[in-house]
Amino acid sequence: MNLLQKILLIGAAPVACAGFAQADSASVVDVDTAQLKTVADAVPLGNAAIVLESLNRDAQTPSGHALWREVIRRWAAASPVAAALWAQGLPTGKLQTEARLIAAIAWANADSAAAVKWVSRWPADDTRTNALVTVGYEVARTKPLDALTLAVKLPVSPATTDMIACAVGQWAATDPAAAAAWAKLNGDAASRGRLVLEVVNSWSESDPAAAAALALSALPAGREQDDAVVAIVQRWVQKDPASAAEWVTAFPAGSLRDASVSNLVALWTGKDAARAGEWLKKLPAGKLKDVARAAFIERAKTASPQLAAQMSSL
């Protein structure tokens, strides 16, 4: 009996599975992902545990494992507690680890506090820590503060740091000032800069001026700050190029000002070459104007060759 026939006998809807009646191999190697999902969707939720028990042995093959995953994902999405209890009862091993994680993720989407409480009761090992980090990512999407509360209790690791950064970025999307204040006070020097950068990147979408002020005040001078400032300029010029230009031209002379001006003028020229040109003409002679003019000419020479030629003669 092949795997699909077994599903039909155990409890999948016969109409939905009828298309697989011709499968004669011992597995479903030749069945594509869409077909596997169709089979999984045909399993009544009330029969999910029975079907999964039957599939446990077949899950040792790639195709059987793919189908097993689809069934438990669908079950966990609808009934995370039931799926979690079933997963907990599996023998210790790879299947139990995977089943518990699938259930934990689904449960976190429905009740994050309960999911975290459940995972926290697992044996204290890397499996539990990794699961809490994964659940933390799910929590961070809608409750970033809860994710941070969880994260600070976990052992310090690259994975934990990544999860914290994700949560801070999500928080910044709704309350950037509070997220910035938290980021500046938490973590070591290296991770603190990354957290601030997450806020800067998020804040620059809604308030580039505020993001710029944060980048200059909270990021150490150097490549990281330079890259953040240039990224802010690139976003700002799309919303208000004149204000972005006013901010950039106030920088002290140096590589950061040159890179920022070059990016600003190139983007502004592509957006509105005439206004960019008017702004450029008003700049006083010197390095700033030279950098801006070179960026304008390079950007305009194809789309607006006449403007590029006029600017070359200044």
C-alpha positions in Angstrom: 0.0 0.0 0.0 1.5 3.4 -0.9 1.5 6.5 1.3 -1.4 8.2 -0.5 -3.6 5.1 -0.4 -2.9 4.9 3.3 -4.1 8.4 3.8 -7.3 7.7 2.0 -8.0 4.7 4.2 -7.1 6.5 7.4 -9.4 9.4 7.0 -8.7 11.9 4.2 -11.6 13.1 2.2 -11.9 10.7 -0.8 -13.0 13.4 -3.3 -10.0 15.6 -2.5 -7.6 12.7 -2.8 -9.1 11.1 -5.8 -6.5 12.6 -8.1 -3.8 10.4 -6.4 -5.5 7.1 -6.9 -3.1 6.2 -9.8 0.0 6.6 -7.6 1.6 3.1 -7.5 5.0 3.8 -6.0 5.8 2.9 -2.3 6.3 6.6 -1.6 5.2 10.0 -3.1 8.5 11.0 -4.5 6.8 12.0 -7.8 4.1 14.1 -6.1 4.9 17.8 -6.1 4.6 20.2 -3.2 1.2 21.5 -4.3 -0.1 17.9 -4.4 1.3 17.2 -1.0 -0.5 20.2 0.4 -3.7 19.1 -1.3 -3.4 15.7 0.4 -2.7 17.3 3.8 -5.6 19.7 3.4 -7.9 16.7 2.8 -7.1 15.2 6.3 -10.0 16.1 8.6 -8.6 17.9 11.7 -10.3 15.3 13.9 -8.3 12.6 12.3 -5.0 14.5 12.3 -3.5 12.6 15.2 -4.4 9.2 13.7 -3.0 10.1 10.3 0.3 11.5 11.8 0.7 8.3 13.9 0.5 6.3 10.6 2.9 8.7 8.9 5.6 8.6 11.6 7.4 5.7 9.9 6.9 7.2 6.4 8.4 10.5 7.7 11.8 8.9 7.3 11.6 9.4 3.6 11.8 12.9 2.0 8.3 12.8 0.5 6.8 11.2 3.6 8.4 13.8 5.8 7.1 16.6 3.6 3.6 15.3 3.9 4.0 14.7 7.7 5.1 18.3 8.1 2.1 19.6 6.1 -0.4 17.7 8.1 1.0 18.8 11.5 1.3 22.4 10.3 -2.3 22.5 9.3 -3.4 20.8 12.5 -1.3 23.1 14.7 -2.6 26.2 13.0 -6.2 25.2 13.8 -5.6 23.5 17.2 -2.2 24.4 18.6 -2.8 23.0 22.1 -3.9 19.6 20.8 -1.0 19.5 18.4 1.4 20.4 21.2 0.2 17.7 23.5 0.5 15.1 20.7 4.0 16.3 19.8 5.0 16.1 23.5 4.0 12.5 23.6 6.3 11.4 20.7 9.4 9.5 21.5 12.5 11.7 22.1 14.2 12.4 18.8 14.2 14.5 15.6 10.5 14.0 14.9 9.5 15.1 18.4 11.8 18.2 18.2 10.3 19.2 14.9 6.7 18.5 15.9 7.0 20.5 19.1 8.6 23.4 17.3 5.8 23.5 14.7 3.2 23.4 17.4 5.0 26.1 19.5 5.1 28.5 16.5 1.4 28.0 15.8 0.6 28.4 19.5 2.6 31.6 19.7 0.5 33.1 17.0 -2.7 32.3 19.0 -1.5 32.8 22.6 2.2 33.8 22.9 2.3 33.8 26.7 0.9 30.2 26.9 3.3 29.1 24.1 6.3 30.5 25.9 5.2 29.0 29.2 4.9 25.6 27.5 8.3 25.7 25.8 9.9 27.0 29.0 8.9 23.7 30.7 10.9 21.6 28.3 14.2 20.2 29.5 16.9 22.9 29.8 19.0 22.3 26.7 19.8 23.8 23.3 16.5 22.5 21.9 14.5 24.5 24.4 16.7 27.6 23.9 16.4 27.4 20.1 12.7 26.9 20.3 12.3 30.0 22.6 14.3 32.0 20.1 12.1 30.8 17.2 8.9 31.5 19.2 10.4 34.9 20.1 10.5 35.8 16.4 6.8 35.0 16.1 6.0 37.0 19.2 8.0 40.0 17.9 5.8 40.4 14.9 2.9 41.6 17.0 4.2 42.0 20.6 7.8 43.2 20.4 8.0 44.2 24.1 7.0 40.6 25.1 9.7 39.3 22.8 12.3 41.5 24.4 11.2 40.4 27.8 11.7 36.8 26.7 15.0 37.5 25.0 16.8 39.1 27.9 16.2 35.9 29.9 17.9 33.7 27.3 21.6 32.9 27.1 23.6 35.4 25.1 24.2 34.1 21.6 24.2 35.3 18.0 20.7 33.8 17.6 19.4 35.7 20.6 21.0 38.9 19.5 19.3 38.5 16.1 15.9 38.0 17.8 16.4 41.1 19.9 17.3 43.2 16.9 14.2 41.9 15.1 12.0 42.8 18.1 13.5 46.3 18.4 12.9 46.9 14.7 9.3 45.9 15.0 8.9 48.1 18.1 10.4 51.0 16.2 7.7 50.8 13.6 5.1 51.8 16.1 7.0 53.7 18.8 10.5 54.7 17.5 11.3 57.1 20.3 10.7 54.4 23.0 12.6 51.8 21.0 15.5 54.2 20.5 15.6 54.9 24.3 15.7 51.2 25.0 18.3 50.4 22.4 20.7 53.0 23.7 20.6 51.5 27.2 20.8 47.8 26.5 23.3 45.3 25.2 27.1 45.6 25.0 28.8 48.2 22.8 28.7 46.0 19.6 25.1 44.9 20.0 23.9 48.4 21.1 25.1 49.9 17.8 23.1 47.2 15.9 20.0 47.9 17.9 20.2 51.6 17.3 20.7 50.9 13.6 17.5 48.9 13.6 15.6 51.9 15.0 17.3 54.3 12.6 16.4 52.1 9.6 12.7 51.8 10.7 12.4 55.5 11.8 13.8 56.8 8.6 10.7 55.6 6.7 8.4 57.8 8.7 10.6 60.6 10.0 14.0 60.8 8.4 15.0 63.9 10.3 14.5 62.2 13.6 16.3 59.1 12.4 19.2 61.2 11.2 19.5 62.9 14.6 19.6 59.5 16.3 22.2 58.2 13.9 24.5 61.1 14.5 24.0 61.1 18.3 23.9 57.4 19.1 26.1 55.7 16.5 29.9 55.9 16.9 31.7 57.8 14.1 32.9 55.4 11.4 31.7 53.2 8.7 28.5 52.1 10.5 27.4 55.7 11.1 28.4 56.7 7.5 26.3 53.9 6.0 23.3 54.7 8.2 23.4 58.4 7.2 23.7 57.6 3.5 20.7 55.2 3.8 18.7 57.9 5.5 19.5 60.4 2.8 18.4 57.9 0.2 15.0 57.6 1.8 14.7 61.2 2.7 15.2 62.5 -0.8 12.2 60.5 -1.9 10.0 62.4 0.5 11.5 65.9 0.8 14.7 66.4 -1.2 15.1 70.0 -0.3 15.1 69.3 3.4 17.5 66.4 2.9 19.8 68.7 1.0 19.7 71.3 3.7 20.7 68.7 6.3 23.5 67.2 4.3 25.1 70.5 3.3 25.4 71.4 7.0 27.8 68.4 7.5 31.5 69.3 8.1 33.7 68.7 5.0 34.8 65.1 4.6 34.0 61.7 3.2 30.6 61.4 4.9 29.4 64.7 3.4 30.8 63.8 0.0 29.0 60.4 -0.1 25.8 61.9 1.2 25.7 64.7 -1.3 26.6 62.4 -4.2 23.8 60.0 -3.3 21.3 62.8 -2.7 22.0 64.6 -6.0 21.9 61.4 -8.0 18.5 60.4 -6.6 17.1 63.9 -6.8 18.3 64.3 -10.4 16.5 61.1 -11.4 13.4 62.3 -9.6 13.4 65.9 -10.7 16.4 67.0 -12.6 15.3 70.6 -13.0 14.8 71.3 -9.3 18.0 69.5 -8.5 19.8 71.6 -11.0 18.4 74.8 -9.5 19.6 73.8 -6.1 23.0 72.9 -7.3 23.5 76.3 -9.1 23.0 78.1 -5.8 25.8 76.3 -4.0 29.0 78.3 -3.4 32.1 77.3 -5.4 34.1 74.6 -3.7 34.4 70.9 -3.0 30.7 70.6 -2.1 29.6 72.0 -5.4 32.1 69.9 -7.3 30.9 66.7 -5.8 27.2 67.6 -6.4 27.9 68.7 -10.0 29.7 65.4 -10.8 26.8 63.4 -9.4 24.3 65.5 -11.4 26.2 65.1 -14.7 26.6 61.4 -14.3 22.9 60.9 -13.5 21.6 63.3 -16.1 23.9 62.6 -19.1 21.5 59.9 -20.4 18.1 61.1 -19.5 18.7 64.8 -19.7 21.9 65.4 -21.8 21.1 69.1 -22.3 21.0 69.7 -18.6 24.1 67.7 -18.1 25.9 69.8 -20.7 24.7 73.1 -19.0 25.9 71.9 -15.7 29.3 71.0 -17.1 29.8 74.6 -18.2 29.2 76.0 -14.7 
